[in-house]
Amino acid sequence: MSKTIVALDFSSKQEVVDFLSQFDEPVYVKVGMELTYACGLEIIKTIKEMGHHIFLDLKLHDIPNTVKGGMKNLAALGVDIVNVHAAGGIPMMKAAIEGLEEGAIDGKRPLCIAVTILTSISQEIMNDQIGIEGEVIDTVKRYAQNAKAAGLDGVVCSVYEAKAIHEVCGDDFLTVTPGIRLATDAKGDQARVATPDFAREQGCDYIVVGRSITKSENPVKTYHLIEDTMQK
Ligand SMILES: O=c1ccn([C@@H]2O[C@H](COP(=O)(O)O)[C@@H](O)[C@H]2O)c(=O)[nH]1
C-alpha cells in the first residue's frame, strides 16, 4: 500500500480526471473541502471507479449527534479514511465511530482519524491567537490520547509529533502527516513542515502531499520520487 496520499485540491471533476489519468497504478488520494464543495460527493464515485483509495478529509466538528448522523452517511460512500477535529472532544469522537458503525458497508467501517493541531498552526498562533497554552507537541499528544480513548484509528499531525504519538498511543495508531515539502519548496501557508525523508525517519505511517505533487512539472515523477523515499 502506498504511503503517500495525494491531496486533490482541485475545483472541477475534469481537473481530477486529467490528473489521475496520468497514473497507471492505484493512488491513495485525499478529497477535501475544495473538491467536495465544487463537485459534491458524486466525485467519490468517479474516483472509486478509477480504482483509487480515498481519504475523505471533511474534518467534522460539531455536536455529537450531528457528527454521528454525518458519519453514518459518509460511511455509506465506501471511502477508506474519514476524519474529525480532535478539538470536538471525546464524546463527539465516540459519536463519530457510532455513526460509522451504523453506516458501515458489509460490517466494515472506514478508518477514522482526528486532526490534532493543523500543520498551518505555529507555536505562536496556538498560544497567542487560539489561546492554548504550552507546547504544540503536548496538545497534539493529549488530543491523540483522547482520540485513542474514543476508539479512533489515528490522527493527523505534523511530522514533528509522529514519534511521540507512537510512543504514547502505540505503533498501530496511525499518524497521517501533511505539511510535507520537498527541500526546494517554499513553506507557503504551512508552519510545521518537513521533507519526505524526515517523515520516513520519524516513522510516519502516511504523508499527505498536495501542491508539491499537483503543481510540479511532472506530477507522476514527483509522486514516485516521494513514494520511493517513503518506502526506503
Ligand atoms: O493539519 C492539516 C490537516 C490537513 N491538511 C491538508 O493537507 C493538504 C496539504 O496540502 P499541501 O499543498 O501539501 O500543503 C491540504 O489539502 C490540507 O487541507 C493540512 O495541510 N494540515
The ligand as an SDF file (V2000), in Angstrom:
LIG
                    3D

 21 22  0  0  0  0  0  0  0  0999 V2000
   -3.2400   19.7270    9.6410 O   0  0  0  0  0  0  0  0  0  0  0  0
   -3.5660   19.6130    8.4390 C   0  0  0  0  0  0  0  0  0  0  0  0
   -4.6830   18.9310    8.0290 C   0  0  0  0  0  0  0  0  0  0  0  0
   -4.9590   18.8140    6.6880 C   0  0  0  0  0  0  0  0  0  0  0  0
   -4.1630   19.3860    5.7690 N   0  0  0  0  0  0  0  0  0  0  0  0
   -4.5000   19.1910    4.3250 C   0  0  0  0  0  0  0  0  0  0  0  0
   -3.4100   18.5590    3.6460 O   0  0  0  0  0  0  0  0  0  0  0  0
   -3.2110   19.1420    2.3740 C   0  0  0  0  0  0  0  0  0  0  0  0
   -1.8310   19.7190    2.3050 C   0  0  0  0  0  0  0  0  0  0  0  0
   -1.6280   20.3610    1.0590 O   0  0  0  0  0  0  0  0  0  0  0  0
   -0.2130   20.9460    0.6200 P   0  0  0  0  0  0  0  0  0  0  0  0
   -0.4980   21.5500   -0.7190 O   0  0  0  0  0  0  0  0  0  0  0  0
    0.7440   19.7900    0.5640 O   0  0  0  0  0  0  0  0  0  0  0  0
    0.1990   21.9560    1.6390 O   0  0  0  0  0  0  0  0  0  0  0  0
   -4.3290   20.1590    2.1620 C   0  0  0  0  0  0  0  0  0  0  0  0
   -5.3660   19.5330    1.4500 O   0  0  0  0  0  0  0  0  0  0  0  0
   -4.8050   20.4810    3.5770 C   0  0  0  0  0  0  0  0  0  0  0  0
   -6.1830   20.7640    3.6330 O   0  0  0  0  0  0  0  0  0  0  0  0
   -3.0590   20.0860    6.1600 C   0  0  0  0  0  0  0  0  0  0  0  0
   -2.3030   20.6530    5.3380 O   0  0  0  0  0  0  0  0  0  0  0  0
   -2.7860   20.1700    7.5100 N   0  0  0  0  0  0  0  0  0  0  0  0
  1  2  2  0
  2  3  1  0
  2 21  1  0
  3  4  2  0
  4  5  1  0
  5  6  1  0
  5 19  1  0
  6  7  1  0
  6 17  1  0
  7  8  1  0
  8  9  1  0
  8 15  1  0
  9 10  1  0
 10 11  1  0
 11 12  2  0
 11 13  1  0
 11 14  1  0
 15 16  1  0
 15 17  1  0
 17 18  1  0
 19 20  2  0
 19 21  1  0
M  END
$$$$
